[in-house]
Amino acid sequence: MTKTYNITSIRQDFPILTTQVYNKPLVYLDNGATTQKPQAVINSIVNYYSTLNSNVHRGVHSLSQQATTAFDVARTTVQQFINAQHAHEIIFTKGATDSINTVATSWGFTNLHKGDVVLVSLMEHHSNIVPWQMVCNATGAVLKYITLNADLTLNLDSLDELLAQGNVKLVAITHTSNVLGITNNIAHIVSKVHKNGSLLLVDGCQTPQHMQVDVQFLAIDFYVFSAHKLYGPTGVGILYGKENLLNAMPPYQGGGGMISTVSLDNGTTYATLPHKFEAGTPNIEGNIALGAAINYVQSIGIDAIQNYEHDLVVYAQQQLLQLPEIILYAPTADKAGVLSFNMNNNHPFDVGTLLDKQGVAVRTGHHCCQPLMQHLGVAGTVRASFALYNTIEEIDVFIGALKKTISMLS
Ligand SMILES: Cc1ncc(COP(=O)(O)O)c(C=O)c1O
């Protein structure tokens, strides 16, 4: 039987959740943009600066060794969380965007040539489009787009057709859409991509906070995500890559920490993984706090979180579908924490502003997915996105605020 959890005590772990907005209790439904932080993560950062602060992998002194140990433990925590085979396959970056840029630049400039093809989908975040546009423009490779079905799921026939056209070196696809909440069937996609002899990069920004991810089971080549969407700090991201692929890639940036030897006459030799890709002093406290965030999530249980959030999303979706003024995008039962909608012809910004006045925080706009907005034929949407601490009562407040907004705007 799947574990459940006590939502009242969980909410007490997040100090910001008692905040008032316009004298109303905050209902925070912008978790797709960034999640709030539990006390355990805040404590981890305070504790680091209060008791451990020192540079890592450099000092013989005790403090530096303790900081290094905590830093290395965080890497192992991430490794185990996504079930990577080796800790050195986990590269600490500034965020998912930085992780994708690392692969696009390092792998891309080494492996892409004129006429080669990279595939992305129409539901990608700009972070998984623009770096590929840049490297394709510079190398003469071609970027092609996998289309969507009428229900906005990924069109696997389009993937097959594009693969069959030849020369596809890499497919970069989101695990879960940050606009639609649709989770792509990566196991199915990876078999098609690998059968074609291509590599698969998966943008996991909206996934490991909602469900179990196993990079070995899924046989993914590169997996990226950001700590701040997983209850951890901003400015920290993960690039997972298979050892053989990372070993064959040149460093992305040069500097301290990523070298083996430097000589004015004989040039530089590089450190082994993961240090080869971690130039300069890292975000030490942030990486350690990501470890604390993962420990926190695991103490609740990712399956329990998935079940709990599933009930929330299904409930919210049922309520939205009862409002004739609401246009809900891709209303499928199986969504990972994200619902996008519009209210008749009203601008999403107006809807979001009126919800904010009632204490409800949602995201409005194109969500860094302009190609998807063009596909939907809209300038933007309103997005409500859920986390492990949201409640059915909060959804009732949100729906009540939405009804009031409808009457104000009609
Ligand atoms: C699906 C997806 N990919 C990439 C990103 C970029 O993440 P970051 O800004 O943390 O690098 C986001 C952030 O919203 C996202 O939702």
The ligand as an SDF file (V2000), in Angstrom:
LIG
                    3D

 16 16  0  0  0  0  0  0  0  0999 V2000
   10.2880   22.2700  -18.8540 C   0  0  0  0  0  0  0  0  0  0  0  0
   11.3100   23.2960  -18.4340 C   0  0  0  0  0  0  0  0  0  0  0  0
   12.5270   23.2740  -18.9970 N   0  0  0  0  0  0  0  0  0  0  0  0
   13.4810   24.1540  -18.6540 C   0  0  0  0  0  0  0  0  0  0  0  0
   13.2460   25.1280  -17.7190 C   0  0  0  0  0  0  0  0  0  0  0  0
   14.3450   26.0690  -17.3450 C   0  0  0  0  0  0  0  0  0  0  0  0
   14.7050   25.8940  -16.0210 O   0  0  0  0  0  0  0  0  0  0  0  0
   15.7420   26.9110  -15.3080 P   0  0  0  0  0  0  0  0  0  0  0  0
   15.2310   28.2900  -15.5890 O   0  0  0  0  0  0  0  0  0  0  0  0
   15.6710   26.5290  -13.8680 O   0  0  0  0  0  0  0  0  0  0  0  0
   17.0760   26.6600  -15.9140 O   0  0  0  0  0  0  0  0  0  0  0  0
   11.9880   25.2110  -17.1140 C   0  0  0  0  0  0  0  0  0  0  0  0
   11.6810   26.2800  -16.1460 C   0  0  0  0  0  0  0  0  0  0  0  0
   10.5670   26.7640  -16.0790 O   0  0  0  0  0  0  0  0  0  0  0  0
   10.9990   24.2600  -17.4680 C   0  0  0  0  0  0  0  0  0  0  0  0
    9.7880   24.2660  -16.8970 O   0  0  0  0  0  0  0  0  0  0  0  0
  1  2  1  0
  2  3  1  0
  2 15  2  0
  3  4  2  0
  4  5  1  0
  5  6  1  0
  5 12  2  0
  6  7  1  0
  7  8  1  0
  8  9  2  0
  8 10  1  0
  8 11  1  0
 12 13  1  0
 12 15  1  0
 13 14  2  0
 15 16  1  0
M  END
$$$$
